[in-house]
Amino acid sequence: MKELNNLPNELLVMIFDLLSPYRDLENCQLVCKKWADLVKNVRFRRNVLLHRAMEKGNLGRFGEQLLNLRSLVDE
């Protein structure tokens, strides 16, 4: 765990972005305060993206972004 906490916050956020929003992110936020803060930021950003897409009536684009993130995980 010590090695993971040495990673830059930006890289941890990129990794968290690839996780499912429910069980995986919830478990990550229980690891330590640093991770809890980073997960909170990831969830906030996801909500902002969702609300922007809803306002513009452009959920297709939001869905594409999520699929692109998921495809990185599957590789």
N, CA, C, O and CB atoms as a CASP TS submission, in Angstrom:
PFRMAT TS
TARGET T0000
AUTHOR 0000-0000-0000
METHOD Language model
MODEL 1
PARENT N/A
ATOM      1  N   MET     1       0.835  -1.199   0.000  1.00  0.00           N
ATOM      2  CA  MET     1       0.000   0.000   0.000  1.00  0.00           C
ATOM      3  C   MET     1       0.869   1.248   0.000  1.00  0.00           C
ATOM      4  O   MET     1       0.526   2.265  -0.603  1.00  0.00           O
ATOM      5  CB  MET     1      -0.944   0.006   1.215  1.00  0.00           C
ATOM      6  N   LYS     2       1.989   1.151   0.682  1.00  0.00           N
ATOM      7  CA  LYS     2       2.864   2.308   0.780  1.00  0.00           C
ATOM      8  C   LYS     2       3.285   2.804  -0.604  1.00  0.00           C
ATOM      9  O   LYS     2       3.351   4.009  -0.847  1.00  0.00           O
ATOM     10  CB  LYS     2       4.095   1.967   1.614  1.00  0.00           C
ATOM     11  N   GLU     3       3.570   1.855  -1.514  1.00  0.00           N
ATOM     12  CA  GLU     3       4.006   2.233  -2.856  1.00  0.00           C
ATOM     13  C   GLU     3       2.896   2.946  -3.620  1.00  0.00           C
ATOM     14  O   GLU     3       3.157   3.895  -4.359  1.00  0.00           O
ATOM     15  CB  GLU     3       4.463   1.000  -3.631  1.00  0.00           C
ATOM     16  N   LEU     4       1.657   2.487  -3.440  1.00  0.00           N
ATOM     17  CA  LEU     4       0.541   3.132  -4.130  1.00  0.00           C
ATOM     18  C   LEU     4       0.350   4.568  -3.667  1.00  0.00           C
ATOM     19  O   LEU     4       0.021   5.440  -4.471  1.00  0.00           O
ATOM     20  CB  LEU     4      -0.741   2.344  -3.910  1.00  0.00           C
ATOM     21  N   ASN     5       0.549   4.817  -2.401  1.00  0.00           N
ATOM     22  CA  ASN     5       0.386   6.169  -1.888  1.00  0.00           C
ATOM     23  C   ASN     5       1.491   7.102  -2.345  1.00  0.00           C
ATOM     24  O   ASN     5       1.370   8.320  -2.216  1.00  0.00           O
ATOM     25  CB  ASN     5       0.333   6.147  -0.391  1.00  0.00           C
ATOM     26  N   ASN     6       2.571   6.538  -2.879  1.00  0.00           N
ATOM     27  CA  ASN     6       3.644   7.373  -3.422  1.00  0.00           C
ATOM     28  C   ASN     6       3.346   7.851  -4.836  1.00  0.00           C
ATOM     29  O   ASN     6       4.029   8.737  -5.349  1.00  0.00           O
ATOM     30  CB  ASN     6       4.952   6.609  -3.409  1.00  0.00           C
ATOM     31  N   LEU     7       2.332   7.271  -5.466  1.00  0.00           N
ATOM     32  CA  LEU     7       1.943   7.719  -6.808  1.00  0.00           C
ATOM     33  C   LEU     7       1.372   9.124  -6.736  1.00  0.00           C
ATOM     34  O   LEU     7       0.758   9.489  -5.733  1.00  0.00           O
ATOM     35  CB  LEU     7       0.913   6.751  -7.441  1.00  0.00           C
ATOM     36  N   PRO     8       1.564   9.919  -7.782  1.00  0.00           N
ATOM     37  CA  PRO     8       0.966  11.259  -7.799  1.00  0.00           C
ATOM     38  C   PRO     8      -0.562  11.161  -7.755  1.00  0.00           C
ATOM     39  O   PRO     8      -1.154  10.217  -8.277  1.00  0.00           O
ATOM     40  CB  PRO     8       1.419  12.043  -9.060  1.00  0.00           C
ATOM     41  N   ASN     9      -1.174  12.146  -7.127  1.00  0.00           N
ATOM     42  CA  ASN     9      -2.637  12.175  -7.021  1.00  0.00           C
ATOM     43  C   ASN     9      -3.307  12.085  -8.376  1.00  0.00           C
ATOM     44  O   ASN     9      -4.342  11.436  -8.518  1.00  0.00           O
ATOM     45  CB  ASN     9      -3.088  13.435  -6.316  1.00  0.00           C
ATOM     46  N   GLU    10      -2.720  12.738  -9.381  1.00  0.00           N
ATOM     47  CA  GLU    10      -3.311  12.736 -10.711  1.00  0.00           C
ATOM     48  C   GLU    10      -3.404  11.322 -11.274  1.00  0.00           C
ATOM     49  O   GLU    10      -4.387  10.970 -11.925  1.00  0.00           O
ATOM     50  CB  GLU    10      -2.501  13.621 -11.649  1.00  0.00           C
ATOM     51  N   LEU    11      -2.384  10.520 -11.021  1.00  0.00           N
ATOM     52  CA  LEU    11      -2.378   9.146 -11.511  1.00  0.00           C
ATOM     53  C   LEU    11      -3.396   8.294 -10.754  1.00  0.00           C
ATOM     54  O   LEU    11      -4.083   7.467 -11.353  1.00  0.00           O
ATOM     55  CB  LEU    11      -0.975   8.539 -11.382  1.00  0.00           C
ATOM     56  N   LEU    12      -3.491   8.492  -9.456  1.00  0.00           N
ATOM     57  CA  LEU    12      -4.496   7.773  -8.678  1.00  0.00           C
ATOM     58  C   LEU    12      -5.905   8.117  -9.155  1.00  0.00           C
ATOM     59  O   LEU    12      -6.764   7.239  -9.246  1.00  0.00           O
ATOM     60  CB  LEU    12      -4.348   8.097  -7.186  1.00  0.00           C
ATOM     61  N   VAL    13      -6.141   9.379  -9.455  1.00  0.00           N
ATOM     62  CA  VAL    13      -7.457   9.797  -9.956  1.00  0.00           C
ATOM     63  C   VAL    13      -7.742   9.117 -11.295  1.00  0.00           C
ATOM     64  O   VAL    13      -8.867   8.680 -11.533  1.00  0.00           O
ATOM     65  CB  VAL    13      -7.525  11.345 -10.109  1.00  0.00           C
ATOM     66  N   MET    14      -6.754   9.023 -12.157  1.00  0.00           N
ATOM     67  CA  MET    14      -6.948   8.343 -13.441  1.00  0.00           C
ATOM     68  C   MET    14      -7.314   6.873 -13.226  1.00  0.00           C
ATOM     69  O   MET    14      -8.170   6.332 -13.926  1.00  0.00           O
ATOM     70  CB  MET    14      -5.676   8.453 -14.307  1.00  0.00           C
ATOM     71  N   ILE    15      -6.670   6.242 -12.269  1.00  0.00           N
ATOM     72  CA  ILE    15      -6.982   4.847 -11.953  1.00  0.00           C
ATOM     73  C   ILE    15      -8.389   4.738 -11.388  1.00  0.00           C
ATOM     74  O   ILE    15      -9.153   3.858 -11.784  1.00  0.00           O
ATOM     75  CB  ILE    15      -5.959   4.269 -10.955  1.00  0.00           C
ATOM     76  N   PHE    16      -8.736   5.629 -10.464  1.00  0.00           N
ATOM     77  CA  PHE    16     -10.074   5.602  -9.858  1.00  0.00           C
ATOM     78  C   PHE    16     -11.159   5.841 -10.897  1.00  0.00           C
ATOM     79  O   PHE    16     -12.266   5.314 -10.784  1.00  0.00           O
ATOM     80  CB  PHE    16     -10.180   6.650  -8.749  1.00  0.00           C
ATOM     81  N   ASP    17     -10.835   6.639 -11.911  1.00  0.00           N
ATOM     82  CA  ASP    17     -11.799   6.907 -12.985  1.00  0.00           C
ATOM     83  C   ASP    17     -12.195   5.633 -13.723  1.00  0.00           C
ATOM     84  O   ASP    17     -13.282   5.561 -14.296  1.00  0.00           O
ATOM     85  CB  ASP    17     -11.220   7.914 -13.975  1.00  0.00           C
ATOM     86  N   LEU    18     -11.340   4.650 -13.712  1.00  0.00           N
ATOM     87  CA  LEU    18     -11.594   3.409 -14.427  1.00  0.00           C
ATOM     88  C   LEU    18     -12.420   2.410 -13.612  1.00  0.00           C
ATOM     89  O   LEU    18     -12.860   1.390 -14.142  1.00  0.00           O
ATOM     90  CB  LEU    18     -10.288   2.780 -14.824  1.00  0.00           C
ATOM     91  N   LEU    19     -12.623   2.697 -12.358  1.00  0.00           N
ATOM     92  CA  LEU    19     -13.341   1.781 -11.474  1.00  0.00           C
ATOM     93  C   LEU    19     -14.844   2.006 -11.532  1.00  0.00           C
ATOM     94  O   LEU    19     -15.315   3.087 -11.884  1.00  0.00           O
ATOM     95  CB  LEU    19     -12.852   1.939 -10.045  1.00  0.00           C
ATOM     96  N   SER    20     -15.577   0.973 -11.182  1.00  0.00           N
ATOM     97  CA  SER    20     -17.032   1.116 -11.130  1.00  0.00           C
ATOM     98  C   SER    20     -17.389   2.085 -10.006  1.00  0.00           C
ATOM     99  O   SER    20     -16.706   2.136  -8.983  1.00  0.00           O
ATOM    100  CB  SER    20     -17.730  -0.268 -10.917  1.00  0.00           C
ATOM    101  N   PRO    21     -18.461   2.851 -10.199  1.00  0.00           N
ATOM    102  CA  PRO    21     -18.778   3.908  -9.235  1.00  0.00           C
ATOM    103  C   PRO    21     -19.338   3.404  -7.915  1.00  0.00           C
ATOM    104  O   PRO    21     -19.454   4.176  -6.963  1.00  0.00           O
ATOM    105  CB  PRO    21     -19.752   4.852  -9.839  1.00  0.00           C
ATOM    106  N   TYR    22     -19.675   2.173  -7.840  1.00  0.00           N
ATOM    107  CA  TYR    22     -20.329   1.708  -6.625  1.00  0.00           C
ATOM    108  C   TYR    22     -19.361   0.948  -5.737  1.00  0.00           C
ATOM    109  O   TYR    22     -18.646   1.564  -4.947  1.00  0.00           O
ATOM    110  CB  TYR    22     -21.521   0.832  -6.967  1.00  0.00           C
ATOM    111  N   ARG    23     -19.319  -0.337  -5.842  1.00  0.00           N
ATOM    112  CA  ARG    23     -18.537  -1.147  -4.903  1.00  0.00           C
ATOM    113  C   ARG    23     -17.052  -0.791  -4.915  1.00  0.00           C
ATOM    114  O   ARG    23     -16.454  -0.616  -3.854  1.00  0.00           O
ATOM    115  CB  ARG    23     -18.706  -2.619  -5.226  1.00  0.00           C
ATOM    116  N   ASP    24     -16.452  -0.682  -6.092  1.00  0.00           N
ATOM    117  CA  ASP    24     -15.005  -0.454  -6.160  1.00  0.00           C
ATOM    118  C   ASP    24     -14.599   0.894  -5.572  1.00  0.00           C
ATOM    119  O   ASP    24     -13.695   0.968  -4.740  1.00  0.00           O
ATOM    120  CB  ASP    24     -14.534  -0.542  -7.601  1.00  0.00           C
ATOM    121  N   LEU    25     -15.269   1.956  -6.006  1.00  0.00           N
ATOM    122  CA  LEU    25     -14.926   3.275  -5.471  1.00  0.00           C
ATOM    123  C   LEU    25     -15.250   3.377  -3.989  1.00  0.00           C
ATOM    124  O   LEU    25     -14.508   4.003  -3.231  1.00  0.00           O
ATOM    125  CB  LEU    25     -15.663   4.366  -6.239  1.00  0.00           C
ATOM    126  N   GLU    26     -16.344   2.773  -3.575  1.00  0.00           N
ATOM    127  CA  GLU    26     -16.690   2.796  -2.149  1.00  0.00           C
ATOM    128  C   GLU    26     -15.609   2.127  -1.318  1.00  0.00           C
ATOM    129  O   GLU    26     -15.257   2.616  -0.244  1.00  0.00           O
ATOM    130  CB  GLU    26     -18.037   2.104  -1.908  1.00  0.00           C
ATOM    131  N   ASN    27     -15.082   1.014  -1.808  1.00  0.00           N
ATOM    132  CA  ASN    27     -14.006   0.332  -1.089  1.00  0.00           C
ATOM    133  C   ASN    27     -12.728   1.172  -1.067  1.00  0.00           C
ATOM    134  O   ASN    27     -12.023   1.208  -0.059  1.00  0.00           O
ATOM    135  CB  ASN    27     -13.725  -1.032  -1.728  1.00  0.00           C
ATOM    136  N   CYS    28     -12.437   1.835  -2.160  1.00  0.00           N
ATOM    137  CA  CYS    28     -11.234   2.662  -2.219  1.00  0.00           C
ATOM    138  C   CYS    28     -11.290   3.814  -1.223  1.00  0.00           C
ATOM    139  O   CYS    28     -10.279   4.176  -0.623  1.00  0.00           O
ATOM    140  CB  CYS    28     -11.038   3.205  -3.626  1.00  0.00           C
ATOM    141  N   GLN    29     -12.465   4.379  -1.054  1.00  0.00           N
ATOM    142  CA  GLN    29     -12.552   5.523  -0.142  1.00  0.00           C
ATOM    143  C   GLN    29     -12.381   5.116   1.320  1.00  0.00           C
ATOM    144  O   GLN    29     -12.205   5.974   2.185  1.00  0.00           O
ATOM    145  CB  GLN    29     -13.884   6.228  -0.321  1.00  0.00           C
ATOM    146  N   LEU    30     -12.431   3.820   1.599  1.00  0.00           N
ATOM    147  CA  LEU    30     -12.240   3.329   2.965  1.00  0.00           C
ATOM    148  C   LEU    30     -10.776   3.072   3.311  1.00  0.00           C
ATOM    149  O   LEU    30     -10.444   2.807   4.466  1.00  0.00           O
ATOM    150  CB  LEU    30     -13.029   2.063   3.164  1.00  0.00           C
ATOM    151  N   VAL    31      -9.904   3.152   2.310  1.00  0.00           N
ATOM    152  CA  VAL    31      -8.488   2.813   2.518  1.00  0.00           C
ATOM    153  C   VAL    31      -7.794   3.826   3.428  1.00  0.00           C
ATOM    154  O   VAL    31      -7.153   3.454   4.410  1.00  0.00           O
ATOM    155  CB  VAL    31      -7.757   2.740   1.172  1.00  0.00           C
ATOM    156  N   CYS    32      -7.929   5.095   3.094  1.00  0.00           N
ATOM    157  CA  CYS    32      -7.298   6.140   3.906  1.00  0.00           C
ATOM    158  C   CYS    32      -7.930   7.488   3.535  1.00  0.00           C
ATOM    159  O   CYS    32      -8.699   7.579   2.578  1.00  0.00           O
ATOM    160  CB  CYS    32      -5.733   6.168   3.688  1.00  0.00           C
ATOM    161  N   LYS    33      -7.600   8.517   4.295  1.00  0.00           N
ATOM    162  CA  LYS    33      -8.193   9.834   4.070  1.00  0.00           C
ATOM    163  C   LYS    33      -7.820  10.392   2.689  1.00  0.00           C
ATOM    164  O   LYS    33      -8.656  10.984   2.006  1.00  0.00           O
ATOM    165  CB  LYS    33      -7.746  10.806   5.167  1.00  0.00           C
ATOM    166  N   LYS    34      -6.575  10.199   2.295  1.00  0.00           N
ATOM    167  CA  LYS    34      -6.128  10.687   0.983  1.00  0.00           C
ATOM    168  C   LYS    34      -6.992  10.095  -0.123  1.00  0.00           C
ATOM    169  O   LYS    34      -7.463  10.817  -1.001  1.00  0.00           O
ATOM    170  CB  LYS    34      -4.639  10.335   0.745  1.00  0.00           C
ATOM    171  N   TRP    35      -7.200   8.773  -0.081  1.00  0.00           N
ATOM    172  CA  TRP    35      -7.998   8.124  -1.103  1.00  0.00           C
ATOM    173  C   TRP    35      -9.449   8.564  -1.018  1.00  0.00           C
ATOM    174  O   TRP    35     -10.106   8.727  -2.046  1.00  0.00           O
ATOM    175  CB  TRP    35      -7.898   6.614  -0.976  1.00  0.00           C
ATOM    176  N   ALA    36      -9.952   8.757   0.174  1.00  0.00           N
ATOM    177  CA  ALA    36     -11.339   9.208   0.334  1.00  0.00           C
ATOM    178  C   ALA    36     -11.538  10.570  -0.333  1.00  0.00           C
ATOM    179  O   ALA    36     -12.549  10.803  -0.995  1.00  0.00           O
ATOM    180  CB  ALA    36     -11.717   9.285   1.834  1.00  0.00           C
ATOM    181  N   ASP    37     -10.567  11.465  -0.155  1.00  0.00           N
ATOM    182  CA  ASP    37     -10.648  12.787  -0.786  1.00  0.00           C
ATOM    183  C   ASP    37     -10.585  12.687  -2.305  1.00  0.00           C
ATOM    184  O   ASP    37     -11.319  13.383  -3.007  1.00  0.00           O
ATOM    185  CB  ASP    37      -9.521  13.685  -0.280  1.00  0.00           C
ATOM    186  N   LEU    38      -9.708  11.821  -2.811  1.00  0.00           N
ATOM    187  CA  LEU    38      -9.585  11.663  -4.260  1.00  0.00           C
ATOM    188  C   LEU    38     -10.849  11.047  -4.854  1.00  0.00           C
ATOM    189  O   LEU    38     -11.299  11.472  -5.918  1.00  0.00           O
ATOM    190  CB  LEU    38      -8.368  10.796  -4.601  1.00  0.00           C
ATOM    191  N   VAL    39     -11.423  10.057  -4.185  1.00  0.00           N
ATOM    192  CA  VAL    39     -12.664   9.441  -4.660  1.00  0.00           C
ATOM    193  C   VAL    39     -13.790  10.468  -4.665  1.00  0.00           C
ATOM    194  O   VAL    39     -14.614  10.485  -5.579  1.00  0.00           O
ATOM    195  CB  VAL    39     -13.046   8.228  -3.779  1.00  0.00           C
ATOM    196  N   LYS    40     -13.825  11.309  -3.663  1.00  0.00           N
ATOM    197  CA  LYS    40     -14.850  12.362  -3.605  1.00  0.00           C
ATOM    198  C   LYS    40     -14.739  13.270  -4.832  1.00  0.00           C
ATOM    199  O   LYS    40     -15.752  13.657  -5.414  1.00  0.00           O
ATOM    200  CB  LYS    40     -14.709  13.198  -2.298  1.00  0.00           C
ATOM    201  N   ASN    41     -13.518  13.604  -5.219  1.00  0.00           N
ATOM    202  CA  ASN    41     -13.306  14.441  -6.408  1.00  0.00           C
ATOM    203  C   ASN    41     -13.730  13.728  -7.684  1.00  0.00           C
ATOM    204  O   ASN    41     -14.317  14.344  -8.574  1.00  0.00           O
ATOM    205  CB  ASN    41     -11.842  14.850  -6.512  1.00  0.00           C
ATOM    206  N   VAL    42     -13.438  12.437  -7.779  1.00  0.00           N
ATOM    207  CA  VAL    42     -13.832  11.655  -8.960  1.00  0.00           C
ATOM    208  C   VAL    42     -15.348  11.626  -9.078  1.00  0.00           C
ATOM    209  O   VAL    42     -15.894  11.838 -10.161  1.00  0.00           O
ATOM    210  CB  VAL    42     -13.269  10.211  -8.882  1.00  0.00           C
ATOM    211  N   ARG    43     -16.023  11.366  -7.974  1.00  0.00           N
ATOM    212  CA  ARG    43     -17.492  11.314  -7.998  1.00  0.00           C
ATOM    213  C   ARG    43     -18.091  12.674  -8.352  1.00  0.00           C
ATOM    214  O   ARG    43     -19.063  12.751  -9.104  1.00  0.00           O
ATOM    215  CB  ARG    43     -18.033  10.843  -6.637  1.00  0.00           C
ATOM    216  N   PHE    44     -17.512  13.745  -7.812  1.00  0.00           N
ATOM    217  CA  PHE    44     -18.007  15.085  -8.125  1.00  0.00           C
ATOM    218  C   PHE    44     -17.870  15.362  -9.618  1.00  0.00           C
ATOM    219  O   PHE    44     -18.803  15.858 -10.251  1.00  0.00           O
ATOM    220  CB  PHE    44     -17.247  16.152  -7.310  1.00  0.00           C
ATOM    221  N   ARG    45     -16.705  15.041 -10.178  1.00  0.00           N
ATOM    222  CA  ARG    45     -16.472  15.298 -11.610  1.00  0.00           C
ATOM    223  C   ARG    45     -17.424  14.485 -12.475  1.00  0.00           C
ATOM    224  O   ARG    45     -17.933  14.985 -13.479  1.00  0.00           O
ATOM    225  CB  ARG    45     -15.017  14.972 -11.988  1.00  0.00           C
ATOM    226  N   ARG    46     -17.669  13.228 -12.090  1.00  0.00           N
ATOM    227  CA  ARG    46     -18.618  12.397 -12.843  1.00  0.00           C
ATOM    228  C   ARG    46     -20.012  12.998 -12.809  1.00  0.00           C
ATOM    229  O   ARG    46     -20.715  13.002 -13.819  1.00  0.00           O
ATOM    230  CB  ARG    46     -18.650  10.970 -12.282  1.00  0.00           C
ATOM    231  N   ASN    47     -20.411  13.505 -11.652  1.00  0.00           N
ATOM    232  CA  ASN    47     -21.732  14.133 -11.545  1.00  0.00           C
ATOM    233  C   ASN    47     -21.831  15.383 -12.402  1.00  0.00           C
ATOM    234  O   ASN    47     -22.860  15.631 -13.030  1.00  0.00           O
ATOM    235  CB  ASN    47     -22.038  14.481 -10.095  1.00  0.00           C
ATOM    236  N   VAL    48     -20.765  16.169 -12.430  1.00  0.00           N
ATOM    237  CA  VAL    48     -20.753  17.377 -13.259  1.00  0.00           C
ATOM    238  C   VAL    48     -20.889  16.998 -14.728  1.00  0.00           C
ATOM    239  O   VAL    48     -21.669  17.610 -15.459  1.00  0.00           O
ATOM    240  CB  VAL    48     -19.455  18.192 -13.028  1.00  0.00           C
ATOM    241  N   LEU    49     -20.132  15.991 -15.165  1.00  0.00           N
ATOM    242  CA  LEU    49     -20.221  15.549 -16.562  1.00  0.00           C
ATOM    243  C   LEU    49     -21.625  15.055 -16.900  1.00  0.00           C
ATOM    244  O   LEU    49     -22.155  15.356 -17.969  1.00  0.00           O
ATOM    245  CB  LEU    49     -19.199  14.441 -16.837  1.00  0.00           C
ATOM    246  N   LEU    50     -22.216  14.302 -15.991  1.00  0.00           N
ATOM    247  CA  LEU    50     -23.561  13.782 -16.219  1.00  0.00           C
ATOM    248  C   LEU    50     -24.571  14.916 -16.333  1.00  0.00           C
ATOM    249  O   LEU    50     -25.397  14.924 -17.246  1.00  0.00           O
ATOM    250  CB  LEU    50     -23.964  12.828 -15.092  1.00  0.00           C
ATOM    251  N   HIS    51     -24.511  15.871 -15.414  1.00  0.00           N
ATOM    252  CA  HIS    51     -25.468  16.977 -15.438  1.00  0.00           C
ATOM    253  C   HIS    51     -25.288  17.859 -16.673  1.00  0.00           C
ATOM    254  O   HIS    51     -26.269  18.337 -17.244  1.00  0.00           O
ATOM    255  CB  HIS    51     -25.325  17.819 -14.177  1.00  0.00           C
ATOM    256  N   ARG    52     -24.056  18.073 -17.078  1.00  0.00           N
ATOM    257  CA  ARG    52     -23.826  18.853 -18.307  1.00  0.00           C
ATOM    258  C   ARG    52     -24.409  18.134 -19.518  1.00  0.00           C
ATOM    259  O   ARG    52     -25.031  18.753 -20.382  1.00  0.00           O
ATOM    260  CB  ARG    52     -22.316  19.105 -18.519  1.00  0.00           C
ATOM    261  N   ALA    53     -24.202  16.832 -19.570  1.00  0.00           N
ATOM    262  CA  ALA    53     -24.730  16.054 -20.689  1.00  0.00           C
ATOM    263  C   ALA    53     -26.256  16.077 -20.684  1.00  0.00           C
ATOM    264  O   ALA    53     -26.880  16.168 -21.741  1.00  0.00           O
ATOM    265  CB  ALA    53     -24.217  14.604 -20.629  1.00  0.00           C
ATOM    266  N   MET    54     -26.853  15.995 -19.505  1.00  0.00           N
ATOM    267  CA  MET    54     -28.317  16.021 -19.406  1.00  0.00           C
ATOM    268  C   MET    54     -28.868  17.378 -19.845  1.00  0.00           C
ATOM    269  O   MET    54     -29.880  17.445 -20.542  1.00  0.00           O
ATOM    270  CB  MET    54     -28.765  15.708 -17.962  1.00  0.00           C
ATOM    271  N   GLU    55     -28.201  18.453 -19.436  1.00  0.00           N
ATOM    272  CA  GLU    55     -28.646  19.799 -19.814  1.00  0.00           C
ATOM    273  C   GLU    55     -28.596  19.999 -21.329  1.00  0.00           C
ATOM    274  O   GLU    55     -29.470  20.646 -21.905  1.00  0.00           O
ATOM    275  CB  GLU    55     -27.780  20.859 -19.118  1.00  0.00           C
ATOM    276  N   LYS    56     -27.592  19.452 -21.956  1.00  0.00           N
ATOM    277  CA  LYS    56     -27.433  19.611 -23.396  1.00  0.00           C
ATOM    278  C   LYS    56     -28.204  18.552 -24.171  1.00  0.00           C
ATOM    279  O   LYS    56     -28.252  18.588 -25.401  1.00  0.00           O
ATOM    280  CB  LYS    56     -25.965  19.555 -23.768  1.00  0.00           C
ATOM    281  N   GLY    57     -28.809  17.606 -23.449  1.00  0.00           N
ATOM    282  CA  GLY    57     -29.513  16.526 -24.120  1.00  0.00           C
ATOM    283  C   GLY    57     -28.568  15.644 -24.899  1.00  0.00           C
ATOM    284  O   GLY    57     -28.915  15.110 -25.953  1.00  0.00           O
ATOM    285  N   ASN    58     -27.374  15.498 -24.369  1.00  0.00           N
ATOM    286  CA  ASN    58     -26.325  14.800 -25.097  1.00  0.00           C
ATOM    287  C   ASN    58     -25.750  13.662 -24.259  1.00  0.00           C
ATOM    288  O   ASN    58     -24.542  13.598 -24.034  1.00  0.00           O
ATOM    289  CB  ASN    58     -25.215  15.776 -25.500  1.00  0.00           C
ATOM    290  N   LEU    59     -26.596  12.790 -23.811  1.00  0.00           N
ATOM    291  CA  LEU    59     -26.125  11.662 -23.010  1.00  0.00           C
ATOM    292  C   LEU    59     -25.322  10.671 -23.837  1.00  0.00           C
ATOM    293  O   LEU    59     -24.528   9.906 -23.290  1.00  0.00           O
ATOM    294  CB  LEU    59     -27.298  10.955 -22.362  1.00  0.00           C
ATOM    295  N   GLY    60     -25.520  10.676 -25.145  1.00  0.00           N
ATOM    296  CA  GLY    60     -24.750   9.781 -25.999  1.00  0.00           C
ATOM    297  C   GLY    60     -23.266  10.037 -25.871  1.00  0.00           C
ATOM    298  O   GLY    60     -22.468   9.101 -25.821  1.00  0.00           O
ATOM    299  N   ARG    61     -22.898  11.286 -25.818  1.00  0.00           N
ATOM    300  CA  ARG    61     -21.486  11.649 -25.681  1.00  0.00           C
ATOM    301  C   ARG    61     -20.944  11.219 -24.319  1.00  0.00           C
ATOM    302  O   ARG    61     -19.831  10.703 -24.219  1.00  0.00           O
ATOM    303  CB  ARG    61     -21.300  13.165 -25.871  1.00  0.00           C
ATOM    304  N   PHE    62     -21.734  11.433 -23.283  1.00  0.00           N
ATOM    305  CA  PHE    62     -21.332  11.014 -21.939  1.00  0.00           C
ATOM    306  C   PHE    62     -21.155   9.499 -21.904  1.00  0.00           C
ATOM    307  O   PHE    62     -20.198   8.987 -21.323  1.00  0.00           O
ATOM    308  CB  PHE    62     -22.377  11.463 -20.885  1.00  0.00           C
ATOM    309  N   GLY    63     -22.078   8.802 -22.524  1.00  0.00           N
ATOM    310  CA  GLY    63     -21.980   7.345 -22.587  1.00  0.00           C
ATOM    311  C   GLY    63     -20.732   6.902 -23.319  1.00  0.00           C
ATOM    312  O   GLY    63     -20.082   5.937 -22.917  1.00  0.00           O
ATOM    313  N   GLU    64     -20.390   7.601 -24.396  1.00  0.00           N
ATOM    314  CA  GLU    64     -19.176   7.276 -25.143  1.00  0.00           C
ATOM    315  C   GLU    64     -17.938   7.470 -24.282  1.00  0.00           C
ATOM    316  O   GLU    64     -17.011   6.662 -24.335  1.00  0.00           O
ATOM    317  CB  GLU    64     -19.076   8.136 -26.404  1.00  0.00           C
ATOM    318  N   GLN    65     -17.917   8.533 -23.491  1.00  0.00           N
ATOM    319  CA  GLN    65     -16.778   8.770 -22.610  1.00  0.00           C
ATOM    320  C   GLN    65     -16.625   7.631 -21.613  1.00  0.00           C
ATOM    321  O   GLN    65     -15.513   7.171 -21.351  1.00  0.00           O
ATOM    322  CB  GLN    65     -16.937  10.103 -21.872  1.00  0.00           C
ATOM    323  N   LEU    66     -17.735   7.182 -21.062  1.00  0.00           N
ATOM    324  CA  LEU    66     -17.676   6.079 -20.107  1.00  0.00           C
ATOM    325  C   LEU    66     -17.215   4.794 -20.779  1.00  0.00           C
ATOM    326  O   LEU    66     -16.442   4.033 -20.198  1.00  0.00           O
ATOM    327  CB  LEU    66     -19.037   5.867 -19.454  1.00  0.00           C
ATOM    328  N   LEU    67     -17.684   4.547 -22.001  1.00  0.00           N
ATOM    329  CA  LEU    67     -17.258   3.347 -22.727  1.00  0.00           C
ATOM    330  C   LEU    67     -15.770   3.398 -23.054  1.00  0.00           C
ATOM    331  O   LEU    67     -15.088   2.374 -23.007  1.00  0.00           O
ATOM    332  CB  LEU    67     -18.071   3.185 -24.015  1.00  0.00           C
ATOM    333  N   ASN    68     -15.269   4.579 -23.386  1.00  0.00           N
ATOM    334  CA  ASN    68     -13.845   4.725 -23.656  1.00  0.00           C
ATOM    335  C   ASN    68     -13.020   4.408 -22.425  1.00  0.00           C
ATOM    336  O   ASN    68     -11.986   3.746 -22.517  1.00  0.00           O
ATOM    337  CB  ASN    68     -13.537   6.129 -24.142  1.00  0.00           C
ATOM    338  N   LEU    69     -13.474   4.880 -21.269  1.00  0.00           N
ATOM    339  CA  LEU    69     -12.778   4.572 -20.025  1.00  0.00           C
ATOM    340  C   LEU    69     -12.818   3.079 -19.737  1.00  0.00           C
ATOM    341  O   LEU    69     -11.812   2.494 -19.336  1.00  0.00           O
ATOM    342  CB  LEU    69     -13.390   5.350 -18.862  1.00  0.00           C
ATOM    343  N   ARG    70     -13.981   2.460 -19.943  1.00  0.00           N
ATOM    344  CA  ARG    70     -14.135   1.035 -19.672  1.00  0.00           C
ATOM    345  C   ARG    70     -13.261   0.208 -20.614  1.00  0.00           C
ATOM    346  O   ARG    70     -12.711  -0.814 -20.204  1.00  0.00           O
ATOM    347  CB  ARG    70     -15.607   0.619 -19.809  1.00  0.00           C
ATOM    348  N   SER    71     -13.127   0.638 -21.878  1.00  0.00           N
ATOM    349  CA  SER    71     -12.325  -0.123 -22.825  1.00  0.00           C
ATOM    350  C   SER    71     -10.852  -0.128 -22.420  1.00  0.00           C
ATOM    351  O   SER    71     -10.137  -1.088 -22.707  1.00  0.00           O
ATOM    352  CB  SER    71     -12.484   0.450 -24.232  1.00  0.00           C
ATOM    353  N   LEU    72     -10.399   0.922 -21.763  1.00  0.00           N
ATOM    354  CA  LEU    72      -9.016   0.953 -21.274  1.00  0.00           C
ATOM    355  C   LEU    72      -8.803  -0.105 -20.206  1.00  0.00           C
ATOM    356  O   LEU    72      -7.727  -0.698 -20.115  1.00  0.00           O
ATOM    357  CB  LEU    72      -8.666   2.343 -20.718  1.00  0.00           C
ATOM    358  N   VAL    73      -9.823  -0.341 -19.401  1.00  0.00           N
ATOM    359  CA  VAL    73      -9.720  -1.329 -18.333  1.00  0.00           C
ATOM    360  C   VAL    73      -9.687  -2.725 -18.926  1.00  0.00           C
ATOM    361  O   VAL    73      -8.958  -3.589 -18.437  1.00  0.00           O
ATOM    362  CB  VAL    73     -10.890  -1.191 -17.340  1.00  0.00           C
ATOM    363  N   ASP    74     -10.468  -2.957 -19.973  1.00  0.00           N
ATOM    364  CA  ASP    74     -10.591  -4.286 -20.557  1.00  0.00           C
ATOM    365  C   ASP    74      -9.370  -4.704 -21.357  1.00  0.00           C
ATOM    366  O   ASP    74      -9.190  -5.889 -21.639  1.00  0.00           O
ATOM    367  CB  ASP    74     -11.797  -4.342 -21.432  1.00  0.00           C
ATOM    368  N   GLU    75      -8.535  -3.752 -21.724  1.00  0.00           N
ATOM    369  CA  GLU    75      -7.345  -4.073 -22.559  1.00  0.00           C
ATOM    370  C   GLU    75      -6.303  -4.812 -21.771  1.00  0.00           C
ATOM    371  O   GLU    75      -5.251  -5.156 -22.310  1.00  0.00           O
ATOM    372  CB  GLU    75      -6.727  -2.803 -23.140  1.00  0.00           C
TER
END
